[in-house]
């Protein structure tokens, strides 16, 4: 096999692929295999075979020319962020479609109250709803799985609590979809048997379950967006550092320093500036004031209080994890005050010692919990 950089055909290199000494052979090869190449460089390559006719100087035959370019680590990170952005947007669109399904469910429930028994036409409407909901759930499940797979590919130098929690919640989403599927199958059987009362009881159960799930997914989409904005900011900062080093080296080397090379650096900087502007726009959109279901006053938790108080995991201003007096909990913040929206009152369990024990439950239900952090560290006695 013969290969060379596309912009430098004279820098030819060769590799050997073992084949059978026969009239015909077939092989599978993925370039570059074990061959040494430079990432970020476009290569052309072709296959060439020779016969054993020494008298005629070993006649040869060539394949067509193929091209290949191995992405740099930075480009792979860009692709990863772009893919996740597409996954998030797709799931967000599906969640908007889910609202139409809730409206359809309301109509069917109204119909169930108005009629003593379901005729074939009404049965068909229920069946159409069930099939649409199954497809909708499958689509949302697929996007959620893609988001989780994408998170698995994100490289981190240290323990990333936010990433781990997002993955955990996405796994829970997968289990919720399985519960929905079971309910939809039960609905279909009840519809076929024309068991009206039980059918609409199950439909109401599905409605409540789906609404909680939708709220949870909406919050998950928002949290994943914020996570990737943070990752994109880290990536841009790294690119700027490398570009700065490149500029310094160019300034130190008079022979290398040319207007063309300086223009290349300027273009790279302009591209990064454009990325920064887009990131700033996304960040402002994410940080728009939202009506949180619950606002927690939080403080940094000292080592002597960890495990003795309610601790929370916060990303930007969102509470995404909570532990109440749990040994070895490494969440950095503790909560001290609560401000509820009126709609939250019905979710408070009076049997529990205090509502702080329900924070994680509310997070799992998709409630929006905001954190407000005054300055200072609270310490124990």
C-alpha positions as a printed Julia matrix, in Angstrom:
381×3 Matrix{Float64}:
   0.0     0.0     0.0
   1.26    3.5    -0.89
   0.28    6.63    1.04
   1.36   10.27    1.28
   0.13   13.66    2.55
  -2.27   15.12   -0.01
  -0.37   18.43   -0.13
   3.03   16.69   -0.37
   2.89   13.73   -2.83
   6.69   13.38   -2.74
   6.63   12.29    0.94
   5.62    8.77   -0.09
   5.5     5.95    2.46
   4.67    2.29    1.96
   3.05   -0.43    3.98
   2.77   -4.16    3.31
  -0.46   -6.14    3.46
  -0.1    -9.94    3.46
  -2.11  -11.67    0.7
  -2.35  -15.22   -0.59
  -0.07  -16.2    -3.44
  -3.0   -17.09   -5.64
  -4.79  -15.88   -8.78
  -7.48  -14.25   -6.65
  -7.63  -12.99   -3.08
  -9.89  -10.72   -1.05
  -8.92   -8.69    2.01
 -10.41   -6.02    4.29
  -8.27   -3.08    5.37
  -9.06    0.09    7.32
  -6.59    2.92    6.82
  -4.33    3.8     8.62
  -4.27    0.58   10.65
  -0.87    0.46   12.4
   0.78    2.88    9.96
   2.25    6.11   11.38
   0.33    9.21   10.27
  -0.06   12.78   11.49
  -3.48   13.77   12.85
  -5.15   16.74   11.17
  -3.4    15.98    7.85
  -5.26   14.75    4.73
  -3.71   11.67    3.15
  -4.17    9.96   -0.21
  -3.5     6.24   -0.52
  -3.86    3.41   -2.99
  -3.17   -0.33   -3.16
  -0.6    -1.75   -5.55
   0.04   -5.44   -6.33
   2.97   -7.01   -8.22
   3.22  -10.31  -10.04
   6.24  -12.63   -9.93
   7.36  -11.96  -13.49
  11.0   -11.01  -12.84
  11.84  -10.98  -16.56
   9.43   -8.1   -17.17
  10.44   -6.3   -13.93
   7.43   -7.46  -11.86
   4.37   -5.95  -13.54
   2.0    -4.09  -11.19
  -1.62   -3.02  -10.97
  -3.0    -0.12   -8.89
  -6.33    0.52   -7.23
  -8.21    3.81   -7.32
  -6.88    6.55   -5.01
  -8.65    6.96   -1.63
  -8.51    9.85    0.83
  -8.43    9.91    4.64
  -8.02   12.52    7.35
  -7.67   11.6    11.02
  -9.37   14.2    13.23
  -7.36   15.93   15.96
  -8.42   15.53   19.62
  -9.79   19.08   19.55
 -11.86   18.29   16.44
 -13.18   15.1    18.04
 -14.27   17.13   21.07
 -16.0    19.62   18.72
 -17.84   16.76   16.99
 -18.85   15.31   20.37
 -20.26   18.65   21.55
 -22.08   19.15   18.24
 -23.63   15.67   18.39
 -24.82   16.23   21.96
 -26.3    19.6    21.01
 -28.26   17.88   18.21
 -29.43   15.13   20.62
 -30.6    17.71   23.18
 -32.48   19.72   20.53
 -34.15   16.55   19.19
 -35.3    15.5    22.67
 -36.56   19.03   23.32
 -38.69   18.9    20.13
 -40.08   15.51   21.16
 -41.07   16.9    24.55
 -43.08   19.65   22.8
 -44.88   16.96   20.79
 -45.66   15.19   24.06
 -47.86   18.13   25.06
 -50.15   17.26   22.11
 -50.41   13.73   23.45
 -51.51   15.06   26.85
 -54.25   17.07   25.13
 -55.36   13.95   23.28
 -55.43   12.04   26.58
 -57.65   14.73   28.12
 -60.11   14.38   25.21
 -60.23   10.61   25.6
 -60.8    10.88   29.36
 -63.61   13.36   28.77
 -65.11   10.93   26.27
 -64.91    8.13   28.85
 -66.91   10.19   31.34
 -69.59   11.15   28.8
 -70.27    7.62   27.45
 -71.39    4.56   29.36
 -69.65    2.21   26.91
 -67.15    2.6    24.1
 -68.19    1.99   20.5
 -65.78    0.76   17.83
 -65.01    4.33   16.73
 -63.99    5.35   20.28
 -61.98    2.16   20.68
 -60.09    3.03   17.52
 -59.3     6.5    18.88
 -57.85    4.94   22.05
 -55.83    2.5    19.97
 -54.47    5.31   17.76
 -53.44    7.23   20.87
 -51.64    4.16   22.32
 -49.7     3.56   19.07
 -48.69    7.24   18.81
 -47.56    7.28   22.45
 -45.49    4.12   21.95
 -43.71    5.7    18.98
 -43.24    8.95   20.91
 -41.73    7.12   23.89
 -39.43    5.07   21.65
 -38.19    8.25   19.98
 -37.53   10.04   23.3
 -35.86    6.92   24.7
 -33.55    6.77   21.68
 -32.5    10.43   22.09
 -31.93    9.92   25.84
 -29.75    6.85   25.1
 -27.72    8.88   22.59
 -27.22   11.59   25.21
 -25.95    8.98   27.69
 -23.61    7.4    25.09
 -22.28   10.87   24.31
 -21.64   11.56   28.01
 -19.66    8.29   28.23
 -17.28    9.65   25.58
 -16.57   12.9    27.44
 -13.03   12.79   28.81
 -12.45   14.22   32.28
  -9.16   14.46   34.2
 -10.83   14.13   37.59
 -14.07   12.85   39.14
 -16.96   14.67   37.5
 -19.96   14.59   39.87
 -22.27   16.42   37.44
 -21.5    13.99   34.61
 -22.02   10.97   36.9
 -25.35   12.33   38.15
 -26.57   13.11   34.61
 -25.73    9.55   33.55
 -27.53    8.18   36.62
 -30.64   10.23   35.83
 -30.56    9.17   32.17
 -30.46    5.52   33.31
 -33.51    6.22   35.49
 -35.25    7.76   32.45
 -34.68    4.48   30.59
 -36.42    2.56   33.41
 -39.31    5.06   33.37
 -39.86    4.42   29.66
 -40.05    0.69   30.41
 -42.79    1.42   32.99
 -44.65    3.5    30.39
 -44.4     0.66   27.86
 -45.89   -1.78   30.39
 -48.8     0.59   31.09
 -49.43    1.14   27.37
 -49.51   -2.63   26.78
 -52.05   -2.99   29.61
 -54.14   -0.18   28.1
 -54.16   -1.93   24.75
 -55.39   -5.2    26.29
 -58.11   -3.42   28.29
 -59.21   -1.54   25.17
 -59.5    -4.79   23.22
 -61.6    -6.3    26.03
 -63.71   -3.12   26.25
 -63.14   -2.8    30.02
 -63.95    0.9    30.2
 -63.59    1.62   33.93
 -60.22   -0.02   34.34
 -59.06    1.38   31.0
 -59.51    5.0    32.09
 -58.07    4.34   35.55
 -54.9     3.07   33.84
 -54.96    6.04   31.46
 -55.05    8.44   34.4
 -52.11    6.57   35.92
 -50.23    6.86   32.62
 -51.02   10.58   32.42
 -49.59   11.32   35.89
 -46.55    9.14   35.27
 -45.88   10.72   31.86
 -46.28   14.27   33.2
 -43.73   13.64   35.95
 -41.43   12.02   33.43
 -41.8    14.93   30.99
 -41.0    17.46   33.69
 -37.97   15.39   34.68
 -36.8    15.23   31.06
 -37.26   18.97   30.6
 -35.06   19.62   33.63
 -32.57   17.02   32.4
 -32.35   18.74   29.02
 -31.67   22.07   30.74
 -29.01   20.56   33.03
 -27.31   18.76   30.12
 -27.27   22.02   28.15
 -25.58   23.77   31.07
 -23.08   20.95   31.44
 -22.09   21.16   27.8
 -21.85   24.95   27.91
 -19.34   24.49   30.75
 -17.43   21.85   28.74
 -17.4    24.07   25.67
 -16.05   26.96   27.76
 -13.23   24.7    29.05
 -12.45   23.6    25.49
 -12.28   27.19   24.18
 -10.03   28.19   27.09
  -7.69   25.3    26.19
  -7.67   26.34   22.52
  -6.83   29.93   23.5
  -3.92   28.73   25.66
  -2.5    26.67   22.78
  -2.99   29.55   20.34
  -1.19   31.88   22.74
   1.76   29.44   22.94
   1.82   29.24   19.15
   1.9    33.05   18.93
   4.77   33.27   21.47
   6.86   30.68   19.59
   6.29   32.52   16.3
   7.35   35.82   17.86
  10.58   34.23   19.18
  11.54   32.74   15.8
  12.35   35.42   13.2
  12.85   32.86   10.41
   9.44   31.27   10.94
   7.64   34.59   11.55
   5.91   35.58    8.32
   2.77   37.47    7.38
   1.15   34.24    6.13
   1.7    32.42    9.44
   0.52   35.45   11.39
  -2.6    35.57    9.21
  -3.27   31.9    10.05
  -3.09   32.66   13.79
  -5.36   35.69   13.35
  -7.92   33.54   11.52
  -7.8    30.92   14.31
  -8.32   33.66   16.89
 -11.28   35.12   14.93
 -12.86   31.65   14.78
 -12.43   31.26   18.56
 -13.9    34.71   19.13
 -16.95   33.64   17.1
 -17.25   30.47   19.26
 -17.01   32.61   22.41
 -19.77   34.94   21.18
 -22.05   31.97   20.42
 -21.26   30.44   23.82
 -22.04   33.71   25.58
 -25.38   33.83   23.75
 -26.23   30.25   24.82
 -25.2    30.97   28.41
 -27.42   34.06   28.62
 -30.34   32.05   27.25
 -29.81   29.34   29.87
 -29.47   31.82   32.71
 -32.78   33.59   32.05
 -34.81   33.83   35.22
 -37.11   30.84   35.64
 -39.89   30.2    38.14
 -38.3    27.57   40.37
 -40.6    25.25   42.35
 -38.25   25.54   45.32
 -35.4    27.9    46.21
 -32.75   26.68   48.66
 -30.41   28.96   50.57
 -27.07   27.12   50.52
 -23.63   27.53   52.05
 -20.28   25.82   51.59
 -20.19   22.9    54.03
 -17.13   22.56   56.26
 -15.53   19.15   56.79
 -16.78   18.92   60.41
 -20.43   19.29   59.27
 -20.35   16.81   56.38
 -22.62   13.83   57.11
 -24.4    15.73   59.9
 -26.53   18.04   57.71
 -28.47   18.05   54.45
 -25.97   18.39   51.57
 -26.68   19.28   47.94
 -24.94   19.03   44.58
 -25.25   22.24   42.56
 -24.37   23.05   38.96
 -24.47   26.79   38.27
 -27.64   27.71   40.21
 -29.5    24.38   39.92
 -29.73   21.74   42.65
 -29.29   18.35   40.93
 -28.54   16.05   43.88
 -29.32   15.84   47.61
 -28.29   13.69   50.6
 -29.69   14.13   54.12
 -27.22   13.36   56.95
 -25.4    10.64   54.97
 -21.89    9.59   56.01
 -19.14   10.04   53.4
 -21.3    12.36   51.28
 -18.86   14.56   49.34
 -21.34   17.2    48.1
 -19.67   20.56   48.76
 -22.73   22.58   49.81
 -25.34   22.36   52.56
 -28.83   23.83   52.52
 -30.22   26.0    55.3
 -33.4    27.72   54.12
 -36.34   26.86   51.82
 -38.71   29.02   49.82
 -41.63   27.1    48.25
 -43.94   27.94   45.38
 -47.61   27.4    46.34
 -47.89   24.37   44.04
 -45.22   22.54   46.08
 -47.29   22.4    49.28
 -49.23   19.34   48.11
 -45.97   17.4    47.67
 -44.79   17.84   51.27
 -45.08   14.65   53.32
 -46.27   15.6    56.87
 -45.13   12.21   58.18
 -41.45   13.09   57.66
 -39.38   15.02   60.21
 -38.67   17.82   57.73
 -39.1    18.45   53.95
 -35.35   18.33   53.37
 -35.64   14.54   53.29
 -37.73   14.88   50.11
 -35.38   17.09   48.06
 -33.92   14.17   46.06
 -37.42   12.77   45.5
 -38.52   16.15   44.07
 -35.43   16.29   41.85
 -36.31   12.82   40.5
 -39.86   14.06   39.83
 -38.41   16.85   37.66
 -39.08   19.75   40.05
 -37.04   22.88   39.38
 -34.89   23.59   42.46
 -32.77   26.73   42.47
 -29.83   27.44   44.77
 -29.01   30.87   46.21
 -25.56   31.06   47.8
 -24.54   33.87   50.19
 -20.82   34.23   50.8
 -19.07   32.46   53.68
 -18.53   28.99   55.13
 -20.68   27.52   57.89
 -18.78   25.49   60.49
 -19.89   23.28   63.35
 -19.19   23.75   67.04
